[in-house]
Amino acid sequence: MTITRRIALPLFAFVSVLGVAACKEAPDKPEAAASGSIEAKPGVKVTEARLVLPAVSGNPAAAYLVIDNQSKETVSVAAVAVKGAGKTEMHSMEGNAMKAVDRVDVDSGTQIKFEPGKLHVMVFELGTDLAAGGETEFTLTFTDGDKTSVPARVEAMGDAAMGGMNTEAAN
């Protein structure tokens, strides 16, 4: 056996073992659970993501979702971005007025709902690719820098009240 073979064969075996070990150490990607939720970080799930288009073109849309924190620590959402939109802002309703929110804290063992008339995301500068019946993506940015993206339904205003029925098709 030549010296090259004596060195090359053990070196090849060593590199192969390292490659397999590296694959096993790679972090797992968040996966969708049967409920359609996405685990953002350990113990935090995001569900019911939807974008409701405005009744009047050019007006802002609204985004809604549920964040369920079953981790042992409070998590804080700094922003929710919507694919296909130019700008978003988190808002809460106080009386009859909207107030911008810089962050949303979700305490351990609780869930926060972004819903109509309460906490929600205003979505501005909508792209033409956002159409009722389609899908987009929300990206949540947490104050610690973590991010997670979840699929979101795109609905026309009034779809939920009509049971998802397309009123244009009925005419």
N, C-alpha and C positions, 0 to 999 in steps of 0.2 A: 504494500500500500504506500502510495507516495505521501510525502509530507503535506501536500495540499489537501488530499482527501482526509487525512487524519485530523486536520484543523477544520476543514469545511463541514464535514458531517456533524460533529458535535456543535459547531457554531449554528448550523441550520436548525438543529433540534432545539437549541436554547432560544433562538429567535422565535420559533414556532410556539413554544410554551409561553413566552412573553406576550405574543399576540393574542393567544387564547385568554390569558389572565387579564389583559387590558380590556377585552370585550366583556368579561364578567364584572369588571369594576365600573363600567359605564353606568351612569345613573339612568334609572328607568324613566321613560317619558310618561307624563300623565295620560291616563286612558279614560275614555268615556265609560261610565258605569251603565248598567242596564237602564237606569232612569234618565240617561242622557246628560247627567252631570259630569263636570270635569273637575278633577282634583287639582286645585291651583297650587297648593303647597300642602304638606302633610296635615290632614284633618280639616282642610278648607275646601268646600265644594261650591261650584257656581252652577245654578240651574235657571230654567225659565227665562232665558235671554231672548228678548224680542225688541225690534225696532218698529215703532208705529209712525208711519209717514204722515205728514201734515195733510189736512183737507185742502189747503190752498198751496199750490206750488210756490216755492220760494220762501215759505215759512219754515221754521225749525221743526224737526221731528223730535220724538221723545223715545228714550231707551229705558227698558225695565229689565230687572234681573233679581235673583235671590242669591245671597251669599250666606252660606251655612258654615259657621266656625266651630268645629268640634275639637280643635286643637287645645292645648293647655295655655295658650297665650292670646292676648288681644292682637288682631291683625288690623292694619289701617290701609284703606284704599285711597291713593292719592289722585288717581285719574282713571277714567274709562274712555278709551278711544274706540271709534267705530270705523271699520274699513269702508271706504267709499265716502267718507265725510271729511270736511276740512277742519272742523273744530268741534269740541264737546265741552260741556260744563256740567258739573254736578250741582243740583239745586235741591232745596227743601222748601216746602210751603209753610209759611207762618201767617196764619189768618188767610187773607186773600192775596198775599204777596209772595213772590218767589225770592229766595235769598240764596246767593251762591255759597257753595260749601267747598272748603279747601281739602278736606279729607273726611272719610267716613270710617269710624272705628267700629269693629265688630268684636265684641267681647267673647271670651272663651265660653263655649256652650250655648251660644245664641245664634240667631240668624237675622239678617237685615234684608228687608224687601224694598227694592226700588219699584214704586208703583204709582199709578195715576193719582194726582192730588196730594201726594206726599213726597218722599224722597224720590228723585228721578234724575235722569241725565238728559239735558237739552243737546240736540245734535244739529249743527249748523253746516251750511255749504254742502248740501247733499249732492252726490254724484248722480249722473243719469243712469248708472247701472243698479241703483237701489230701487227695486220695483216690488210691489206687493206680490206675495207668493214666492219670493226668492229667499236667499239667505245671505247673510253678511257675517262679519266676525267682530266680536268685542275683545279688546285687549285691556285687561285690568293691570294697572301698575300700583304696586304696594309701596308704602313709604320706605321699606327696607331695600327697595330696588328690584325685588322679585316681580316677574310679570307672568301672566297666563292669558291665553287666548281661548275663547269659546265660540262655537257657532251660535248664530242668532237668527231667528225667523224675521222676515220683513213683512209687516202687515199694513194694510190700508187702515186709516182711521175708521172705526166703526166695525171692522172685521170681527173683533172679539164679541161685541154686542150682538152681531148677526150670526154668531156661531161659526164664524169663518166663511160664511157664504159670500160669494162674489156677487155684489149687487149689480154690477155692469152686465154680467152674463144673463141676469134675469130679465133685463129690459129688451 
